[in-house]
Amino acid sequence: MSSIVIVTGGASGIGFEICHHFLASQAAHVVILDTNAQNGAAAVQKLTSEFASASVTFIECDVTSWTSQAGAFEQIYQQHGRIDIVFANAGISEKEPVYGANVAELKEPSLAVVDVNVCGVIYSINLAVHYMAKNPLSPNDSTQLRGRIFCTSSCAGIYPFATLPLYTASKHAVVGLVRSLGRPLTEPPFQIQINAFAPGPIQTGFSSDATVYQNLFTTPLSTITKAVNILMEAPNITGKVFELHGEHITLSPPPSYAHEETGKNIEYYWSLGHI
């Protein structure tokens, strides 16, 4: 049975590479969700021209809109009867500092970065869990998973990045989500794997100035697909963040507790099941 794979922001950059990878190496039907209809159509054409038997479709979708994302997921579920893998990948960066381009002028800051990188990811995870929980467990499936969720964070989700503070905050949010959801999603009725990738600079189209990459140590797109392969073979790894640097794939653990009591408090909250 082919896996049904959804990739947000799949028409270009990291998302397109993920789509390409699954069509090349897996028995999968890939659905690209993207706001750019022109890029989406071009991505489908490029993939089908390279893979004659490729099963790939495009749905125009605004990840910042619950209605748009929910409609796309429902359409996919109605057509295929299941959703197996979701890449919450769509992301943008800010166009001006969060404190404003001109401090003398009072101006409401744009929260588009938060809408796409945080709200969009939350919507994707919520929808993925809803539909994956419907997937039956097969006794012949050694993974005993109902689905897998991958989130695209960034090295800026692990370290301070003064150039893009709002982008950094949004990617830290993704890291916090994934680390916190790993534990509850392993349990029934979910049994869903969730992990995040935190790549360094990747020469995609994220920066409009191509010369910016000349003095950077970049990470090839192939490192991301290698990380995908590792996690596809390791269903018990969940709630983790992997830093991707060059060709290196490194587990990035959460910081140690400064005080032992903090860890005990968190475990106590978990035992209650609520706060």
N, C-alpha and C positions, 0 to 999 in steps of 0.2 A: 504494500500500500504506500502510495506517495505521501510524503509529509506536506502539510499545508503551511507555508512559510509566509509571514507578513513582515515587510521591511518598511518602516516609516523613513521618509527622506531617502527612498531607495532609487531615485532617478539619477543621482550623481554621487561623486565622492565615495566615502566609506560605504554608504548604503548600496550603491551600484556594485561595488566590489563584492559585498556580501551576497547580493543577488546572483552575480556571476559565479561565485564560488559554489553556491548550492546547486545551481543548474549544471555546473561542470562535474561535481563530485557526489551529488546525492540524488536519490529518486525523490524529487520534490516538485510541487507546484508553487511558484513564487508569485506573490502579489505585492506590487510596488504601490505604496501610498505616498503621494507627494502633492504639494500645492501647484507645482509647475507642470501644467498639462503638456506643454511642448517638450520639455525634458523627459516627461514620463513616456510619451509616445516614441521619442527617439531612443530611450533606453530599451523599450520592448523591441523595437526594430533591430537594434544592435545585438541584443541577446538572441533573438530568433534567427538572425542571419548567421550568427556564430554556431548556435546549437539548433540544428534543423528540427529536432524533436522537442525543443524547449517548451515547457508549459509555464507561461508567464503572462500575467495581466497587469493592467494599470488602473488604479482608481484615484481620481483627483480627490484630495482630502486635506483639510486644514487641521493639523493636529491640535491646535489651540482651541478648537471648537469641539465640545463634547458631542454635540449633535452630528457633526461631520464624521468624527472618528467612530462613534457608536453605529452610525448608519453603514459605514464601510465594513466594520467587523460583522455586523448582522448580515450584510449582503454576501460576504465571504462564507459565513457559516451556513446560510441557507443554500448556497450553491454547492458547497463541498461537504457539509455535515460535520466538520471538525476544524479546529485550528490547533496546530501542533507546536509551532515555533514563532515567536514574535521578537523582532529586533526593534526596540524603542531607540531609534537612531537619529531622528530628525533633530537638528540643532542649528542655532545661529549665534552670532556674537554682537555686542553692542556697537553702535556707530559713533557714540560720543561718551565721554566719562559720565558715570552715574551722578556725579556732583555738578554736571552741566558743562557745556563748552565755554560759557561765560559766567563766572561766579557773580558778576555784578547784576546779572539778569535772573530773576526768579522764574523758573520754568519747571513744570512737572516732568520728572524723568520718565523716559519710555521704559516700560516693563515687558516689552516684546520678548526679550531674552528669557525672562522668567516664564512667560506664557508658553513659549515653545519648548524650552529646555527642562522646565520643571512640570508645569501643568500638563503639557503634552505627554510627557513620560508617565505621569501619574494616570492619565486617562488610558494610555496604552497598557499599563500594567493592570489596571482595574478591569479592562475589557478582556485582556488575555486570561486573567484568572477566572473570570466569569465563564468564558467559553471552554477553556481547558479543563475546568472541573467537570464538564459534561463528558469528557473523553473516557471511555471505559478502559480499565486496566486489563491487559492481556496476560494470561498466565505464561505465555511464551515469550514475553518481553522481559528481558533480564534487567532493564533499567527500572521498571516499576514506576515510571513517571507518566503523568498525564500531559505534560507539556514542558517547554523550556522558554525562558525569557532572558534575552540578552539586552543590556542597556549600554549605550555609548556614553561614557563620561569623558574624562580627559586627564592628563597629568596635572592640569589646573584644578582638578577635583580633589587632588591630594596635597598639592603645594600652593603657597601663595603665588599669585600672578598679578603684579601691580598694574600691568598694561591693560588688562580687561577684568576689573574687579567684579562686575555684575555677572559676566560669563563664568568667572571662577566660583562665585557663590552658587550659581545654578548647577555647576558640575559637582560641587561639594554636596549639593542636595541629592543628586543622583546616587552618589556614593553612600550617603546616609540611608537612603531608601533601600538600596540593594542589601547593605549589611544588616539592616533591621528586618527586612522581609524574608531573608534566607531561612530563618528558624521557623516562623509560622507556616510558610508555604511548603515545608517538607512534610507537614502532617496532613492526615485525612481531614477533610475530603479533597485537599488540594493536590499534594504530591507533585509539586512543580519546582523545577530547578530555576534559580535566578542568579545571574552573575553580571558583572560590569567590566568593561574594558576601559582603561585609562591611557590612551595613546599619547605619545609626544607629538610634535609637529609632523603632519602628513601633507605632502604636496598634492592637494586635491584641487579645490577651487575656493577653499574657505577664505583665503586671503586674496583680495583683488590685485595685490602687488606681488607678482611672481618672483621679483628680485629679493623679497624678504627671506626666501628659503636658501639663498646662496651661502649665507654664513651660519646656517642652522644645522644641527645634527638631526636629520629627519628619520622618520620611521616608515618603512615601506608598507604598502597595503597588504603585502603577503604575510606580514607578522600578525595582522588581525585574523586572517583566515587560518593561520596555524593555531592561533589561540582558540578559535571556534572549534577546530578539529579536536584539540585537547579536551575541551569541555564536553563535546559530543560523546567522547569515549569515557567520560568520568562523571556519571550521573550523581554521584554522592558529593561532588564539590558544588556547594551552593552558598549564596550569601557572601561571595568573595569578590574582590576587586583585583584585577590584574593590570599592572603597569606594563605598557608596551613601549620599549625604547630600542630603536634600531631593530635588530633581530632578536632582542631579548624579551622574554615573557616572564615577569616576576610577580609573584603574589605580594600584594601590598596590604599588610595586616592593619587593623585599626590600632590607634595608639594605646599604650598600656595605661591602666588606671593609675592616676597620681596617688589615689588613696584606695586602699583595699575595700573600704566601706562602700565606695561608689559601685563597685562590681556586685557587692552583696545586695545593695538597694535595687539594682537593675534585675537581678535574679529573683528578688522578692516580688517585684512588679510582675514579672513573667509568671510566677506561681499563682498570682491572683487572677491573671487573665485580663486585667483591666487596671486603670489608674484611678 
